[in-house]
Amino acid sequence: MVGRITELPMKDNTKLIAAGRPHQRHAHPVNMPVERASTILFPTYDDYLEGARTINYGRLGTSSHRAFEEAITALEGGFETRLAPSGLQACNAALLAFISAGDHVLMTDAAYDPTRKFCDNFLKRFGVETTYYDPMATREDIAALMQPNTKVIFAESPGSLTFEVQDIPMLATAAHAGGAVLIVDNTWSGGYFCKPIALGADVSVQAATKYIVGHADCLIGTITSADERIAKKIYYALLQLGSNVSADDAYLALRGLRTLSTRLQRHEENALALAKWLSKREEVGQIIHPAFKSCPGHGVWKRDYTGSSGLFGVVLKPTPLAEIKIFFNALKLFGIGFSWGGFESLCVHTHPERYRSATTWEADGPVLRFHAGLEDIDDLKNDIDNAFTAMANAQK
Ligand SMILES: Cc1ncc(COP(=O)(O)O)c(C=O)c1O
């Protein structure tokens, strides 16, 4: 059985190692074994009745899932965590848990685009209206957008393309004053640098696909509830949606979690070093990184976050697309690919202006999103330097 070591007072770095381990068994492997199951067998009829309240069918999770959930609950500082088969489903199932036909959702204008599409297409078909709000909105702005039927305020902090850091305590107060809940997509912080539940959120969601899995080889989402009432709603939403996560993926995610703090430390160092170096390059117009004063919400980041992770944006000076292509094709260490949070460095050309409706997002030049991986910083700088040189040579 999974033990309750997390009831001991522990700092995050200890929780990441100790939580969700099979420490109550007499002799045991270091890691919780993978328990794959659809059917669970009960020795007696009474055990079968008892089972209805615990682990009783594979879709509701096995010990492998409970172990990972317990560890995330400890890290996020919540009441309970449930898993979803992707980060996107974690966002969407969390929304579905609180809304009915005729309800209204307030969604950040900097939201991950597939979350937007879920609101604009799927929720709309079921009679749920979405209003987008400026991620830098004030308490008064939010109060003005709240309607009697607003059931959810959804935040993504920082926005994963444009990096506005949102004021979670303010949003929580506004949501609760209007009888709504606050759901926060906390993926960028890995659950390590920011604790939305302690800041007042009702639900903290993560695409654990990113930093928690950490190795770019599995998709999984976590939904952590602040209290029992919220947890029940999440549980029934996932149950009724027929949501299922494989035990192997839960195992991989828990294994990734063990090294989260060490990896995040390097991601943070490399991202900060790259961002500072890039800010001095003549090709660069602007850095968008929460730890930089120029980033919208930097003051909130300083107040509510204990660090920064590896993902940040760079606006280049005006550059034709043909040269951008040369830049990307010259990169050797930075992969061109979606997602982030793995051990490897990535770079993509993004178009934040395409995913806005409540606000406009303008930049003077092309926007690149870098994910600083765990490679040596000098090699990463050299890789970008070579790509800029290739771009410059093309201009001659
Ligand atoms: C902020 C954010 N939330 C959620 C997701 C969705 O995660 P997944 O790819 O696991 O569905 C992503 C994916 O890029 C993301 O960046």
The ligand as a Tripos MOL2 file, in Angstrom:
@<TRIPOS>MOLECULE
LIG
   16    16     1     0     0
SMALL
NO_CHARGES

@<TRIPOS>ATOM
      1 C1          0.5880   25.5700  -20.9320 C.3       1 LIG1
      2 C2          0.1850   24.2600  -21.5140 C.ar      1 LIG1
      3 N1         -0.8880   23.6320  -21.0010 N.ar      1 LIG1
      4 C3         -1.3030   22.4540  -21.4800 C.ar      1 LIG1
      5 C4         -0.6550   21.8430  -22.5170 C.ar      1 LIG1
      6 C5         -1.1770   20.5370  -23.0510 C.3       1 LIG1
      7 O1         -0.3770   19.4720  -22.6580 O.3       1 LIG1
      8 P1         -0.3790   18.0910  -23.4570 P.3       1 LIG1
      9 O2          0.4810   18.2940  -24.6630 O.co2     1 LIG1
     10 O3          0.1340   17.0960  -22.4800 O.co2     1 LIG1
     11 O4         -1.7900   17.7920  -23.8400 O.co2     1 LIG1
     12 C6          0.4670   22.4400  -23.0890 C.ar      1 LIG1
     13 C7          1.1940   21.8010  -24.2140 C.2       1 LIG1
     14 O5          2.0380   22.3580  -24.8580 O.2       1 LIG1
     15 C8          0.8940   23.6930  -22.5720 C.ar      1 LIG1
     16 O6          1.9560   24.3490  -23.1020 O.3       1 LIG1
@<TRIPOS>BOND
     1     1     2 1
     2     2     3 ar
     3     2    15 ar
     4     3     4 ar
     5     4     5 ar
     6     5     6 1
     7     5    12 ar
     8     6     7 1
     9     7     8 1
    10     8     9 2
    11     8    10 1
    12     8    11 1
    13    12    13 1
    14    12    15 ar
    15    13    14 2
    16    15    16 1
@<TRIPOS>SUBSTRUCTURE
     1 LIG1         1 GROUP 0 **** ****
